[in-house]
Amino acid sequence: MMAATEEPVSTEEPQARGIVDDVINAVSDAVDESKDVANDITGGAVGDIENAAHNVQNKLGAGLPSLSLPGSRKPGYWIAFMVLAAAVLIGASAQYAGENSSYGDYAVSVGAVGAGLGLLTLLVYRSRDSNLKKVQFELQGVGQVTNEMLIAFFFFVWWVVGACVLTFNFVPFAITGNGYFSLWAGAFASAGYLADASGRTLDSLASRARSKGPLFGLIVPSVVLIIATTTDNSFGQSRLDLDQCKYGLSVGIISLVGILFLLALDDRGSRLDFGRNGQRMADTLPKLVAFVLVCLWAAAAIVLTFDKPFTNTSLANGYFACWLGLILSFCFAVQEIEELRKIVDDATAASA
């Protein structure tokens, strides 16, 4: 009886498995056939689209001025950025031209010259003029100076001077707005163009920034804070009459001196023999300077932006300089002070 009941089960199982296998194979064959049909239908069209995309990319690459892949030289990008900033500046400053304000006329001229010469420079790049690479002279520490570098240096001076003069002295552009941001955007782009023309790509600058980036960056808020605290206010009164501005000036000077000292130590330290004790002191100095800078900039941000005079962005340069200085000094401290870096790393790991 038991044997009679087991025989049907043993014969049906292989049959069921065979049916399932046949279904799976049929489905697999159907999927493969559908893929082949889809490739037959769209393959030619897809290929045409890909070829067209490559042709458009090649034409654009040939037409645009030296636009290339990230990490390589790209002067056209920087110049186009300057032209855009100049256009915004012209629009922002046009209303102040001819109103018995030399600053208003100067603002228009900064934008007009930046846009006009920027477009002309783009045309020169488009024509692939070999004179751009012509060497004019050599400078120690710089090397060969080409026409391209001289053009870039002119743009850098033009935009930086314009940004400093107008955002520190011209009331409408001392406040955050189109005029303020277009001036500093033009100055930033001109600095990028100068670095590019000097043969320093974004990759090389980023590599340098990873090692001493916060320290180099701290130069900017230090200089800006020195200027912001020493210029007269809109009523012609010296800001140094305020004790807060006197403290801000001292922070800017101490910070700048400390930065230059550390950069000089880093540049020449490897070639000097300090001895055992001297080397230990040389290794400790960056940590000490970093700690002092964080304390100074933290106090400056509190005193100057919570009390006076940089309590809001109506005096944007001083306001941004205080907070940027605090952020960069803290980043530098994290770089140099191992204990602080460990705390930040542990906090980052915990949040992840």
Secondary structure, DSSP 8 states (H G I E B T S, - for coil): -HHHHHHHHHHHHHHHHHHHHHHHHHHHHHHHHHHHHHHHHHHHHHHHHHHHHHHHHHHHHHHSSS---TTS--HHHHHHHHHHHHHHHHHHHGGGTTSS-HHHHHHHHHHHHHHHHHHHHHHHHHTT-GGGG-EEEEETTTEEEEHHHHHHHHHHHHHHHHHHHHHHH-HHHHSSSHHHHHHHHHHHHHHHHHHHHTT--HHHHHHHHHHHHHHHHTHHHHHHHHHHHHSB-TTS-BGGGSHHHHHHHHHHHHHHHHHHHHHHHHHHGGGS--HHHHHHHHHHHHHHHHHHHHHHHHHHHHIIIIISS-SSGGGHHHHHHHHHHHHHHHHHHHHH-HHHHHHHHHHHHHH-
